[in-house]
Amino acid sequence: GTDEAAWIVHTVPGYPIPKVQYTFPASEYANGHLLICLTIAESQIEPIAAALFMASPFIHYNDVPEAEVKTRPTLRKLLNGETAVMPPFTTKQNIGTQAVPSVPVQIFSKSGRSKYEIYQKIISKQLKKTIKVWSRRDKKLKANCKIPGRHILLVSSPISVDNQASSLEKDVTNWLIPENGDVFCAVDKPYAISQKYEPAVAVCIQQANIFARFNTIAAKVDSCS
């Protein structure tokens, strides 16, 4: 119904206690959001740190024990706020969830120095597929059908999520799926020309059930030339 919601509570042992009580911003209740949680093995921490390091995130707070940081040089750089200053300025990391069987996950990231448009120059190129993108967009970066087999199609607004309409004006998520396949990707930057000059990261999960759900949502796309 219109008043239903879900609230996620962290139960991970050792998760830091917030210094101030968190309250969800009232202005965000009317907007659509997307949350992805993956359970991984400790061996996956360095590859994830390598992907995040390229994207230069601002880390507000961390509670990682020094003994853990010492054995993970890339994690140390990430937590210390260092940035990538030498090429390459893009990276692809392959990890997997801890479940049996493990779910394959690819993380694509780039620095602002690369000046790459992440949707076409990185994700579509790596997946070698036409992709359908749901994201807020500007008037400069449009649907693109010039490269055979690697079109960029824009999902038409509004979409229907479990029989609830969601429009680009009320949805802050950025995600994509290939036209044919079993992959779902969440991206941290919108489909706009500005992200060519900004760091960006995308997490792509190879899971048929997730793909099928979003493939239904992305049934209609805008015209493309």
C-alpha positions as CSV (number, residue, x, y, z in Angstrom):
1,G,0.0,0.0,0.0
2,T,1.0,3.7,-0.1
3,D,2.1,3.7,3.6
4,E,4.2,0.5,3.5
5,A,8.0,0.7,4.0
6,A,11.0,-1.4,5.0
7,W,13.6,-0.4,7.5
8,I,17.1,-2.0,7.4
9,V,18.9,-2.5,10.7
10,H,22.6,-3.5,10.8
11,T,23.3,-6.6,12.8
12,V,26.9,-7.1,11.6
13,P,29.2,-7.8,14.6
14,G,31.6,-4.9,15.1
15,Y,29.5,-2.5,13.1
16,P,30.4,1.0,14.5
17,I,27.9,2.7,16.8
18,P,26.8,5.9,15.2
19,K,28.0,9.1,17.0
20,V,24.6,10.7,16.5
21,Q,21.2,9.2,16.0
22,Y,20.3,8.7,12.4
23,T,16.9,9.8,11.1
24,F,15.8,9.3,7.5
25,P,15.3,12.7,5.8
26,A,11.6,13.4,5.5
27,S,12.2,15.0,2.0
28,E,13.3,11.5,0.7
29,Y,10.1,9.6,1.6
30,A,8.5,10.4,-1.7
31,N,11.5,9.3,-3.8
32,G,12.6,5.9,-5.1
33,H,15.8,4.3,-3.7
34,L,17.9,1.2,-4.3
35,L,19.9,-0.7,-1.7
36,I,22.2,-3.7,-2.4
37,C,23.8,-5.8,0.3
38,L,26.4,-8.5,-0.5
39,T,27.9,-11.0,2.0
40,I,31.6,-11.5,1.0
41,A,34.6,-13.3,2.3
42,E,37.5,-11.3,3.8
43,S,39.6,-12.2,0.8
44,Q,37.4,-9.9,-1.3
45,I,38.2,-6.8,0.7
46,E,41.3,-5.8,-1.3
47,P,39.7,-6.1,-4.7
48,I,36.8,-4.0,-3.5
49,A,39.2,-1.4,-2.0
50,A,41.0,-1.3,-5.4
51,A,37.7,-0.4,-7.1
52,L,36.7,2.2,-4.6
53,F,40.2,3.7,-4.5
54,M,39.9,4.5,-8.2
55,A,36.6,6.2,-7.6
56,S,38.0,8.5,-4.8
57,P,35.1,8.2,-2.3
58,F,34.8,10.5,0.7
59,I,34.9,8.3,3.8
60,H,33.2,10.1,6.7
61,Y,34.2,7.6,9.3
62,N,35.8,4.1,9.6
63,D,36.4,1.7,12.5
64,V,38.7,-0.8,10.8
65,P,41.3,-2.2,13.3
66,E,44.9,-1.2,12.5
67,A,45.9,-4.9,12.4
68,E,43.5,-5.4,9.5
69,V,44.6,-2.4,7.6
70,K,48.3,-3.4,7.9
71,T,47.8,-6.4,5.7
72,R,45.8,-4.6,3.1
73,P,47.8,-1.8,1.3
74,T,45.0,-0.7,-1.0
75,L,42.5,-0.5,1.9
76,R,45.1,1.7,3.8
77,K,45.4,4.1,0.8
78,L,41.6,4.2,0.6
79,L,41.1,5.0,4.3
80,N,43.9,7.6,4.2
81,G,42.1,9.5,1.5
82,E,44.8,8.9,-1.2
83,T,43.9,9.2,-4.9
84,A,45.1,7.5,-8.0
85,V,47.6,9.8,-9.7
86,M,49.1,7.4,-12.3
87,P,47.4,5.5,-15.1
88,P,45.5,3.3,-15.7
89,F,42.6,5.4,-14.5
90,T,40.0,2.6,-14.9
91,T,39.7,-0.8,-13.3
92,K,37.6,-4.0,-13.4
93,Q,37.5,-6.2,-10.3
94,N,35.9,-9.6,-10.2
95,I,34.6,-10.9,-6.8
96,G,31.9,-13.3,-5.6
97,T,29.5,-13.5,-2.8
98,Q,30.1,-15.9,0.1
99,A,26.9,-17.9,-0.7
100,V,27.1,-21.4,-2.2
101,P,27.0,-21.3,-5.1
102,S,28.8,-18.0,-5.2
103,V,27.2,-15.1,-7.2
104,P,29.7,-13.5,-9.6
105,V,30.1,-9.7,-9.2
106,Q,32.0,-7.3,-11.4
107,I,33.0,-3.8,-10.2
108,F,33.9,-1.2,-12.8
109,S,35.4,2.1,-11.6
110,K,37.1,5.1,-13.1
111,S,38.8,8.3,-11.9
112,G,37.8,11.7,-13.1
113,R,41.2,11.8,-14.9
114,S,40.1,9.1,-17.3
115,K,37.4,11.4,-18.9
116,Y,35.5,8.3,-19.8
117,E,31.7,8.1,-20.0
118,I,31.2,5.1,-17.8
119,Y,27.9,3.7,-19.4
120,Q,29.2,3.4,-22.9
121,K,33.0,3.6,-22.8
122,I,33.3,1.1,-19.8
123,I,30.2,-0.9,-18.9
124,S,28.7,-1.5,-22.4
125,K,32.2,-2.2,-23.8
126,Q,33.1,-4.7,-21.1
127,L,29.7,-6.5,-21.2
128,K,29.9,-6.4,-25.0
129,K,26.1,-5.9,-25.1
130,T,23.4,-3.3,-25.7
131,I,22.3,-1.9,-22.4
132,K,19.0,-0.4,-21.1
133,V,19.6,2.4,-18.6
134,W,17.3,3.8,-16.0
135,S,18.7,7.1,-14.7
136,R,18.1,10.8,-14.5
137,R,19.6,12.3,-17.6
138,D,20.6,15.7,-19.0
139,K,19.8,17.0,-22.4
140,K,23.3,16.4,-23.8
141,L,23.8,12.7,-23.3
142,K,21.2,10.9,-25.3
143,A,20.3,7.3,-26.3
144,N,22.9,6.1,-28.7
145,C,22.4,3.4,-31.4
146,K,25.5,4.1,-33.5
147,I,27.7,1.1,-32.3
148,P,26.2,-2.3,-33.5
149,G,25.6,-4.6,-30.6
150,R,26.4,-1.9,-28.1
151,H,23.4,0.5,-28.1
152,I,22.6,2.7,-25.1
153,L,18.9,2.5,-24.7
154,L,17.1,4.8,-22.2
155,V,14.2,3.2,-20.2
156,S,11.0,5.2,-20.6
157,S,9.6,7.1,-17.6
158,P,7.5,6.2,-15.7
159,I,8.2,2.6,-14.8
160,S,6.1,0.2,-12.8
161,V,7.7,-1.4,-9.7
162,D,5.4,-4.0,-8.2
163,N,2.4,-2.1,-9.7
164,Q,3.6,1.2,-8.2
165,A,4.5,3.9,-10.7
166,S,7.9,5.6,-10.4
167,S,9.2,8.5,-12.5
168,L,12.6,9.9,-13.1
169,E,11.6,13.0,-11.1
170,K,10.9,10.9,-8.1
171,D,13.6,8.2,-8.4
172,V,17.3,8.9,-7.6
173,T,18.6,5.4,-8.6
174,N,20.8,4.7,-11.5
175,W,20.8,1.1,-12.9
176,L,21.0,-0.8,-16.1
177,I,20.6,-4.3,-17.6
178,P,21.9,-5.8,-20.9
179,E,19.2,-6.3,-23.6
180,N,19.9,-10.0,-23.4
181,G,21.6,-11.7,-20.5
182,D,21.5,-12.2,-16.7
183,V,23.3,-9.2,-15.3
184,F,22.1,-6.2,-13.3
185,C,24.3,-3.2,-12.6
186,A,23.9,-0.3,-10.1
187,V,25.8,2.9,-10.9
188,D,26.6,5.7,-8.6
189,K,26.5,8.5,-11.2
190,P,23.5,9.5,-13.5
191,Y,23.5,9.3,-17.2
192,A,24.8,12.8,-17.8
193,I,27.8,14.4,-19.6
194,S,29.1,15.7,-16.2
195,Q,30.1,12.2,-15.1
196,K,32.8,12.0,-17.8
197,Y,34.9,14.3,-15.6
198,E,34.0,12.7,-12.2
199,P,35.0,9.5,-10.5
200,A,32.3,6.8,-10.9
201,V,31.7,3.1,-9.9
202,A,29.3,0.4,-11.1
203,V,28.5,-2.9,-9.4
204,C,27.2,-5.6,-11.7
205,I,25.6,-8.8,-10.3
206,Q,25.2,-11.9,-12.5
207,Q,22.0,-13.3,-11.1
208,A,19.1,-14.4,-13.4
209,N,16.3,-13.7,-10.9
210,I,17.4,-10.2,-10.3
211,F,17.9,-9.6,-14.0
212,A,14.4,-10.9,-14.8
213,R,12.7,-8.6,-12.3
214,F,14.5,-5.5,-13.7
215,N,14.0,-6.7,-17.3
216,T,10.3,-6.6,-16.7
217,I,10.6,-3.1,-15.3
218,A,12.6,-1.9,-18.3
219,A,10.2,-3.2,-20.9
220,K,9.7,0.2,-22.6
221,V,12.6,2.3,-23.9
222,D,12.8,5.7,-25.7
223,S,13.4,6.0,-29.4
224,C,17.0,5.8,-30.4
225,S,19.1,6.9,-33.4
